[in-house]
């Protein structure tokens, strides 16, 4: 599979996997010399300077938080997981939220998110009167216990 990308902003860097075993490619910030400071409990949209072309509608690109930024600094994606549809050709921007009590400055070139390309299963939607029975049934949040 080939993921085509285009640089749409000066200073952008090609997405890249950090190691051979990396499942996703790192995306880097393109945010100027001063960077962008995200205050505690605030959000910011950080451009990456790239656009992608997925191989077809049977693929989706998903954006995930970088675990180091999340665990060490409290930076997470503001929408949980970003979804890039196969027909989107615009610049990829990353919504970040600072869940810590300390301001965090994102600097130009910093790795801010991970891009994973995955196959999409497109189901036929069928409305029915009943769903099949299971042991769990309609048990929701926490219904299977802690252990």
SERO-4910 file (N, C-alpha, C, O; in steps of 0.05 Angstrom, whole numbers):
BEGIN
 pado doro    nc1    nc2    nc3   cac1   cac2   cac3    cc1    cc2    cc3    oc1    oc2    oc3
  Unk    A     17    -23      0      0      0      0     18     25      0     39     25     12
  Unk    A      9     45    -14     23     71    -15      5     92     -4    -18     95    -12
  Unk    A     16    108     15      1    132     25     15    156     12     37    163     19
  Unk    A      0    169     -5     11    194    -18      6    217      2    -14    219     15
  Unk    A     26    235      3     23    258     19     33    282      3     50    280    -15
  Unk    A     24    306     11     31    330     -2     38    351     19     24    353     39
  Unk    A     60    365     15     67    387     34     51    412     25     53    421      3
  Unk    A     35    422     44     17    445     38     24    470     54     11    490     52
  Unk    A     46    468     70     54    490     87     85    489     89     96    468     95
  Unk    A     98    512     85    127    512     88    136    502    115    123    508    136
  Unk    A    157    486    116    167    475    141    156    448    148    165    436    168
  Unk    A    137    438    133    125    412    139    145    390    135    163    392    118
  Unk    A    142    368    150    159    345    148    143    321    142    120    318    151
  Unk    A    154    303    125    140    278    118    133    262    143    150    260    161
  Unk    A    109    251    144    103    233    167    122    209    167    130    200    146
  Unk    A    130    201    190    149    179    191    146    161    216    139    171    237
  Unk    A    152    136    212    152    117    235    178    119    250    200    121    237
  Unk    A    177    120    276    201    124    293    219     99    292    243    101    293
  Unk    A    206     75    291    221     50    290    208     32    269    186     37    261
  Unk    A    222     11    262    211     -9    243    186    -22    253    168    -29    237
  Unk    A    183    -24    279    160    -37    291    137    -18    297    117    -27    307
  Unk    A    141      8    292    119     27    297     95     22    280     97     18    256
  Unk    A     72     22    292     47     17    278     37     43    264     20     41    246
  Unk    A     46     66    273     36     91    263     59    110    257     81    107    268
  Unk    A     54    129    240     74    149    233     69    175    249     46    183    254
  Unk    A     91    187    258     89    211    273     83    235    255     94    237    233
  Unk    A     65    253    265     60    278    252     73    300    268     72    300    293
  Unk    A     84    320    254     98    342    267     83    368    264     70    373    245
  Unk    A     87    385    284     74    411    285     88    430    265    113    429    262
  Unk    A     73    447    252     83    469    236     69    494    248     47    502    239
  Unk    A     83    507    267     69    528    282     86    552    287     80    568    306
  Unk    A    106    557    271    122    581    274    144    579    295    145    561    311
  Unk    A    161    599    294    185    600    312    178    601    341    192    588    358
  Unk    A    157    615    349    150    618    377    135    594    388    133    591    413
  Unk    A    124    578    370    107    556    379     80    565    388     72    588    384
  Unk    A     64    546    398     37    552    408     35    542    436     39    518    442
  Unk    A     29    560    455     25    552    483     -4    545    488    -22    561    482
  Unk    A     -8    522    499    -35    513    507    -36    515    537    -23    500    551
  Unk    A    -53    532    546    -57    536    575    -72    512    587    -85    497    572
  Unk    A    -70    509    613    -84    487    626   -113    487    620   -127    507    621
  Unk    A   -124    464    613   -152    459    608   -162    474    583   -186    478    580
  Unk    A   -144    482    566   -151    495    541   -144    478    517   -129    458    519
  Unk    A   -155    486    493   -150    471    469   -136    489    448   -137    513    450
  Unk    A   -123    475    429   -111    489    406   -111    471    382   -110    446    385
  Unk    A   -113    482    359   -111    467    334    -84    472    322    -77    495    316
  Unk    A    -68    451    318    -41    454    309    -39    443    281    -46    419    276
  Unk    A    -30    459    261    -27    448    234     -3    430    232     17    433    246
  Unk    A     -4    411    213     18    393    207     31    400    180     54    391    175
  Unk    A     18    415    164     29    423    138     28    402    117     40    405     95
  Unk    A     14    380    122     12    359    102    -17    351     97    -35    355    114
  Unk    A    -22    342     73    -48    330     65    -41    302     55    -19    297     46
  Unk    A    -60    284     57    -56    256     48    -77    247     28    -99    258     26
  Unk    A    -70    227     12    -88    214     -5    -88    184      1    -68    170     -5
  Unk    A   -109    175     13   -111    146     20   -115    130     -6   -125    141    -25
  Unk    A   -107    104     -6   -109     88    -30   -138     84    -41   -141     78    -64
  Unk    A   -158     88    -25   -185     85    -34   -205     86    -11   -196     88     13
  Unk    A   -231     83    -16   -251     84      5   -250     61     24   -265     61     44
  Unk    A   -234     41     18   -232     18     37   -212     23     59   -206      5     74
  Unk    A   -201     48     61   -182     56     81   -191     81     96   -205     98     85
  Unk    A   -182     83    121   -185    107    137   -159    113    150   -144     95    157
  Unk    A   -153    139    154   -129    146    170   -140    156    197   -159    171    198
  Unk    A   -128    146    218   -136    153    245   -113    167    259    -90    159    258
  Unk    A   -120    188    273   -100    203    289   -103    196    318   -125    196    330
  Unk    A    -81    189    330    -80    182    358    -60    200    373    -42    211    361
  Unk    A    -65    203    399    -46    218    416    -19    204    417    -18    179    415
  Unk    A      2    219    421     28    207    427     28    201    456     23    219    473
  Unk    A     34    176    463     32    168    492     51    184    510     44    190    532
  Unk    A     75    191    500     93    207    517     82    234    524     83    243    547
  Unk    A     70    248    504     58    274    509     34    271    528     31    288    546
  Unk    A     19    250    525     -5    247    542      3    240    571     -7    253    589
  Unk    A     20    220    574     27    211    601     44    231    616     40    237    639
  Unk    A     64    242    602     83    260    616     73    289    618     80    303    637
  Unk    A     57    298    599     50    326    598     20    332    597     11    355    598
  Unk    A      3    311    596    -26    315    597    -38    325    571    -60    334    570
  Unk    A    -23    323    548    -34    331    523    -48    308    509    -36    286    505
  Unk    A    -73    312    502    -88    291    488   -102    303    464   -104    328    461
  Unk    A   -112    286    447   -128    297    424   -155    306    435   -168    292    451
  Unk    A   -163    329    427   -188    341    437   -213    325    429   -234    327    442
  Unk    A   -211    310    407   -234    294    398   -229    264    403   -243    247    391
  Unk    A   -210    257    420   -204    229    426   -188    215    404   -165    209    408
  Unk    A   -200    210    381   -187    199    358   -196    215    334   -220    219    330
  Unk    A   -177    224    318   -184    239    294   -189    219    271   -175    199    268
  Unk    A   -209    225    255   -216    208    232   -211    224    206   -222    246    203
  Unk    A   -195    213    189   -190    225    163   -202    207    142   -192    185    136
  Unk    A   -223    216    130   -237    200    109   -221    199     84   -205    216     78
  Unk    A   -227    178     68   -211    174     43   -214    196     23   -197    199      5
  Unk    A   -236    211     24   -240    232      4   -232    260     14   -236    279     -1
  Unk    A   -220    262     37   -210    288     47   -183    293     36   -165    276     37
  Unk    A   -179    317     25   -153    325     14   -141    350     26   -121    360     17
  Unk    A   -153    360     47   -143    384     60   -120    378     80   -113    355     85
  Unk    A   -109    400     91    -87    397    110    -97    382    135   -119    387    145
  Unk    A    -80    365    145    -86    352    171    -78    371    193    -55    379    195
  Unk    A    -97    377    210    -91    392    234    -98    375    258   -115    357    256
  Unk    A    -85    380    280    -88    363    304   -100    381    326    -88    400    334
  Unk    A   -123    373    336   -135    387    359   -123    375    384   -126    351    389
  Unk    A   -110    392    400    -98    383    425   -112    396    449   -121    419    446
  Unk    A   -114    382    471   -124    394    495   -103    388    517    -92    367    519
  Unk    A    -99    409    534    -80    407    556    -96    399    581   -109    416    593
  Unk    A    -93    374    589   -108    364    613    -91    366    639    -98    354    659
  Unk    A    -70    382    638    -53    386    661    -58    413    674    -75    429    664
  Unk    A    -44    419    695    -46    445    709    -23    463    701    -20    485    713
  Unk    A     -8    455    680     16    470    672     13    477    642      7    460    626
  Unk    A     19    502    635     19    509    606     40    492    591     61    485    602
  Unk    A     33    485    566     52    469    550     55    483    523     35    491    510
  Unk    A     80    487    514     85    500    489     93    478    468    111    463    472
  Unk    A     77    478    446     83    460    424    102    476    405     95    498    397
  Unk    A    125    464    400    144    477    383    144    466    354    137    443    349
  Unk    A    152    483    336    154    476    308    171    451    305    193    449    316
  Unk    A    161    431    290    175    406    286    170    385    307    179    362    303
  Unk    A    157    392    329    152    372    350    132    351    341    112    358    327
  Unk    A    136    326    348    118    305    342     93    307    360     96    306    384
  Unk    A     70    311    348     46    317    363     24    296    362      5    297    378
  Unk    A     25    278    342      4    258    340     15    235    323     36    237    311
  Unk    A      0    213    322      7    190    306    -15    185    286    -39    187    292
  Unk    A     -7    178    261    -25    173    239    -23    143    233     -2    133    225
  Unk    A    -46    129    236    -47    101    229    -68     98    206    -89    110    206
  Unk    A    -61     81    187    -79     76    164    -90     48    168    -75     29    173
  Unk    A   -117     46    167   -130     20    173   -151     14    152   -162     32    140
  Unk    A   -157    -12    149   -179    -19    131   -206    -12    144   -209    -11    168
  Unk    A   -226     -6    127   -252      1    136   -272    -21    128   -272    -30    105
  Unk    A   -288    -30    147   -310    -48    140   -335    -31    138   -343    -19    157
  Unk    A   -347    -31    115   -371    -15    110   -395    -34    111   -401    -48     91
  Unk    A   -410    -35    133   -432    -53    135   -457    -43    121   -461    -19    118
  Unk    A   -473    -62    113   -500    -55    104   -517    -50    130   -516    -67    148
  Unk    A   -531    -28    131   -547    -22    155   -575    -35    152   -589    -31    132
  Unk    A   -582    -51    173   -608    -65    172   -622    -61    198   -613    -69    219
  Unk    A   -645    -48    197   -662    -44    221   -678    -69    227   -692    -79    209
  Unk    A   -676    -79    252   -691   -104    259   -707    -98    284   -703    -79    298
  Unk    A   -726   -116    289   -743   -114    313   -729   -124    338   -734   -114    360
  Unk    A   -711   -145    335   -697   -157    358   -668   -163    351   -662   -168    328
  Unk    A   -651   -162    371   -623   -170    368   -619   -196    382   -635   -204    399
  Unk    A   -599   -211    375   -594   -237    387   -587   -234    416   -577   -214    425
  Unk    A   -593   -255    432   -588   -256    460   -558   -262    466   -546   -277    451
  Unk    A   -547   -250    487   -520   -256    497   -521   -259    527   -541   -251    540
  Unk    A   -499   -269    539   -498   -271    568   -498   -243    581   -511   -239    602
  Unk    A   -486   -224    568   -484   -197    579   -510   -182    575   -519   -167    592
  Unk    A   -523   -186    553   -548   -172    548   -545   -143    545   -527   -133    530
  Unk    A   -561   -127    560   -560    -98    559   -543    -86    580   -544    -62    585
  Unk    A   -527   -102    595   -510    -92    616   -490    -72    605   -475    -78    586
  Unk    A   -490    -48    616   -473    -27    605   -448    -22    621   -434    -41    630
  Unk    A   -442      3    625   -417     11    638   -412     -3    665   -429     -1    683
  Unk    A   -390    -17    667   -383    -31    692   -398    -56    697   -395    -68    718
  Unk    A   -415    -65    679   -432    -88    684   -417   -115    686   -427   -134    696
  Unk    A   -392   -115    676   -377   -140    678   -358   -141    702   -343   -160    705
  Unk    A   -359   -120    718   -343   -119    743   -316   -107    739   -308    -99    717
  Unk    A   -300   -106    761   -274    -94    760   -252   -115    754   -231   -107    742
  Unk    A   -256   -140    762   -234   -159    760   -239   -179    738   -222   -197    734
***
